[in-house]
Amino acid sequence: MSQFETITYEVEDTLATVTLNRPDSMNGITNQLMRELWECLSAAANDANTRVLLFTGAGRAFCPGVDLKASTSGAKQEPNRKDYFHITSLLHEMPKVTIAAVNGACAGAGFGWACACDLRYASERAVFNSAFLGVAISGDMAGPWLLPRIVGATKARELFFSSQKFPADEAERIGLVLKTFPEDTFRDEVKELAVNFSKMAPLAIGEMKRNFVDAEKMPLREYIELETERHTRTGASNDSREAMRAFVEKREPVFHGN
């Protein structure tokens, strides 16, 4: 269970769930939330037992970006650190499958965090917005690096330059989210998907995630050398032998990560 104040962190078997938990402010971001999320995701990234990380928001929103009321109230906030802006890097690079379950408003930095995840699913009531130009800011959380890789360069520019809201069905149409679910079944449907992913072989799924991350920055021939090494190593693992035996024996495999 969570030891944090602005988020909750729960682990069930090999599935970890991180929930932004400031529902009274629609999970608006404060410096404390940034710190706690950074600490939580850092721990999850290094947890050998975790295979999948499900990322969502409490209440009626995913994350609308910074809590403008808190940031302009004059109330003292704890210091922020540049490290915390690498929440995006953690979501994108950790050797786990990261899944954004977008349950409501998703804007600004929250939009960037959703884009950083490997997979995105939305409730039918979700609304998306890059939002930064609406408050005359150039943006953070790597949206211009992430979004073109998801929807294409020109569409990504339009979404950032227009700073207009768009609904879940449009997000699905352009490929930002994989699927949209009815609000009343959304959380159960996405959790079922996450649980299914979490049953995969941990060594193989972690190395597959690294393949995707490395492929973004490596020339093809260098990448193939690295991919082949990982393929050979995971193919010689106990988990791979177990998967093959289970296939022949028509049963579910039991993986141990070695």
PyMOL commands that set and color helices and strands:
alter all, ss='L'
color gray80, all
select helices_A, chain A and resi 23-25+31-45+68-72+82-93+108-116+132-135+143-151+153-162+168-173+186-198+202-215+220-235+238-249
alter helices_A, ss='H'
color red, helices_A
select strands_A, chain A and resi 7-12+15-20+52-57+61-63+97-102+105-107+119-123+127-129+166-167+179-181
alter strands_A, ss='S'
color yellow, strands_A
deselect
rebuild
show_as cartoon
